[in-house]
Amino acid sequence: MPATIRPLAGLFALLALAGCTMDVQPATGQPSTVVMRMPGTIEPSTRAPAIPLASQPAGEFPPPSGRYRVTATPLNSKGGRCGNTLDRNPWTVDGMNVRFGAFRGTIQPNGALRMQANKDFIQGRFFGAHFTGRFWRPSPLCSYALSVEPE
């Protein structure tokens, strides 16, 4: 037995004594794949879902057009200089387009939204009519958790 395989053989023997099972799945022209399962576990599925769940918006899509109420919760206050003025601007959805103060953006098919106005950023996701995300400003460094609901 080659010296590089000897330590692996010992490891596999210990795992087998612990009740683990192992399948070696060689593929032509490809390195072998070793699948190990502990007792009581099920075999992993090799089939990926057609659309990953993280990319599917929940609820109605696109969200209903109209005015939305913004709740901005400061995540850092930087000595109180950040304030809580974000919720004074109207958030408007028109089809797949969003306006919020100087921000303009397009909702992606998976519900994601990323907007930039000057050096300020908003990023998050719509789940039905609800938007959850973050606002970030580099100077002074301020960040807010955003929750947006129809009025």
N, C-alpha and C positions, 0 to 999 in steps of 0.2 A: 504494500500500500504506500503510495507517495506520501512524503512528509507533510504536504499541505492538506491532504484529505484526512489524515489520522486524527487531528484534534476535532474535526467536524464529525467523524464517525463516533467518537466518544460522546459528543454532545447529543447526537441523535439517539444513541443508546440510552442515555440518561432520561431524555424526554419520553422515550418509549416505555421505560420503567415507571415513569410518573403517570402513565395512562394516556399520553398524547398519541394521536395517530398522525401519519405523515403520508402525503402523496407526492411523488416526483412526477412532474409533467414536462417531459422534454418536448421541445418544438424543433422541427427540422431547421437547422442552420441558426438556431437561437440558443442562448444560454438556458439551462434547465431552470424550472421554477419549482420551489419546494413550498407546499402548503401544509401548515401545521395547525391542528385543532386540539384544543384542550377537551377533556371529558365533559360532556354535557353541552357542548356548543354545537351549533348547526353549521353546515357547509355554507361558505359565503356565496352569494349570487354573483355570477360572472356577467350578468346582463345589466347594463346601465339603464336607468329610466330614459324614456324618449326625451323628456324635458326635465332637467334638474328642478327639484321643488323650489330651490332658492331663487330661480329665475321666473317663477310664476307669481304674478300679483294675486293677492287674496281679495275676494269680494268683487264688486263691480269694477269694470275697467273699460275705458278710462274713467277716472273719478268724475263725479258730476260737475258740470260747469257752474260757476258762481263765486260768491265771496266766501272766504274762509277766515276763521278766528285763529290767531297765532298765540300760543303760549310759549314764552321763551324763559327758560330757567338757567340762570348763570351757573356755569361750571367752575369758573374762577373769576374773582372780582378785581384782581390787580390793584389792590388798595382802594376799591370802590370806584375806580375810573371807568369801569365798563357800563354801569347802569343797567337798566332794563327797559330800553326804548324800542326793542325790536317788535314788540306786540302792538305798537301804535300804527304800523303800516298795514294797509289792507293786502291780503294774499288773495289773488284772483286766479281761478282756473278757467280756461276757455279751450275746451277740447283737450288736446295734449300739451297746450302751452300754459305756462305759469308766469305771473308777474308778482313781484313783491318789492316795493320800493324801486331801487335802481336795478334789481335783479330781473333777468329774463331767462327762461329755460324751457326745454322740451322734455316731457315725460317719456322715458324709454318704454318699449314694449313690456319689460319686466317690472315696471313701476319705479325704476330708479330715476332720480332727478339730481343733477349737479348744476349749480349756477355760480357765476362769478360776477361781481360788480367791483371794479377797481381791484383792490387787494383783499376784498372780503369774499368768503366762500360759503355756500350752503350745499350740503350733500345729504341725501337720505333716500327714502323709498315710500311710495304710496302703497297702502294696503287698503284697497277699496277707496273710501272717501277720506281715510285718515293718512296723514303724512307724519312720519317720524324721522328726525334727522338731527344734524348739527350745523350750527353757524360758527365760523371761525374768522377772526380778524387778527392780523399779525401785529399791529401797532396802534394802541397798546394791546398786548396779547389778551384777547378775550375769546371765550368760547361759551356757547349756549346749547343746551338740549332744546330742540324744537318739537312741539306737538301742534299739529294743524288740523282743525275740524271744520266742516261746513257751518256757516252761521245759521 
